[in-house]
Amino acid sequence: MTGLSNTPTKNPLLTRKDAARYLGISVSTLARWAMEGTGPAYSKAGRVRYRLSDLDAFIEEHRVQPVRRMATR
């Protein structure tokens, strides 16, 4: 990811491209989620930026626990 390893802060701001790569989705999907209001939180001060902590929170919020099924006889 661009600039991530050189960033001295613990909570860097990522571009939409880097955020999409981090989430494993396309840039267009992330942009659509932003328009729909369903994606991770972001900041827009001229350009859209995503905090790494917001991406991690989004991943955690959408985590699905496996369902245990009862054994059938």
MARVO-308639 format. One line per 8 residues: their letters; for each residue z, x, y of C-alpha. Coordinates in nm, 4 decimals. Layout:
a	Z/X/Y; ... $
This chain:
mtglsntp	0.0000/0.0000/0.0000; -0.0893/0.1301/0.3388; 0.2029/0.2971/0.5124; 0.4644/0.1639/0.2736; 0.5771/0.5011/0.1379; 0.5775/0.6596/0.4857; 0.7831/0.3827/0.6460; 1.1395/0.4877/0.7287 $
tknplltr	1.2736/0.1304/0.7344; 1.4043/-0.0428/0.4264; 1.2258/-0.3667/0.5163; 0.8742/-0.2718/0.6272; 0.6154/-0.5080/0.7688; 0.3041/-0.5377/0.5538; -0.0440/-0.6481/0.6487; -0.1819/-0.9595/0.4842 $
kdaarylg	-0.3947/-0.7365/0.2601; -0.0953/-0.5307/0.1466; 0.1186/-0.8437/0.1036; -0.1510/-1.0047/-0.1127; -0.1741/-0.6893/-0.3234; 0.2060/-0.6836/-0.3618; 0.2047/-1.0475/-0.4786; -0.0970/-0.9960/-0.7043 $
isvstlar	-0.3099/-1.2601/-0.5312; -0.6198/-1.2600/-0.3127; -0.6065/-1.2295/0.0649; -0.7781/-1.5673/0.0951; -0.5091/-1.7332/-0.1190; -0.2345/-1.5856/0.0980; -0.4176/-1.7002/0.4137; -0.4578/-2.0508/0.2685 $
wamegtgp	-0.0889/-2.0651/0.1786; -0.0046/-1.9689/0.5375; -0.2235/-2.2511/0.6732; -0.0690/-2.4980/0.4271; 0.2845/-2.3768/0.4978; 0.3485/-2.3093/0.1290; 0.3495/-1.9292/0.1193; 0.6057/-1.6669/0.2100 $
ayskagrv	0.7461/-1.6410/0.5622; 0.5496/-1.4230/0.8029; 0.5545/-1.3027/1.1621; 0.2649/-1.3485/1.3985; 0.2790/-1.1329/1.7087; -0.0905/-1.0773/1.7577; -0.1412/-1.0070/1.3880; 0.0129/-1.1561/1.0782 $
ryrlsdld	0.2753/-0.9365/0.9116; 0.4976/-0.9990/0.6101; 0.8426/-0.8505/0.5575; 0.8906/-0.7031/0.2131; 1.2222/-0.8910/0.1828; 1.0434/-1.2222/0.2540; 0.7899/-1.1501/-0.0190; 1.0695/-1.0702/-0.2642 $
afieehrv	1.2518/-1.3907/-0.1642; 0.9320/-1.5907/-0.2174; 0.8890/-1.4419/-0.5643; 1.2498/-1.5240/-0.6525; 1.2210/-1.8824/-0.5200; 0.9185/-1.9437/-0.7415; 1.0634/-1.7890/-1.0535; 1.0422/-2.0198/-1.3529 $
qpvrrmat	1.2978/-2.0055/-1.6296; 1.1635/-2.0550/-1.9819; 1.2506/-2.3839/-2.1417; 1.4277/-2.3702/-2.4734; 1.2910/-2.6203/-2.7158; 1.4913/-2.7726/-2.9919; 1.3817/-2.6709/-3.3372; 1.1962/-2.9482/-3.5173 $
r	1.2575/-3.0150/-3.8819 $
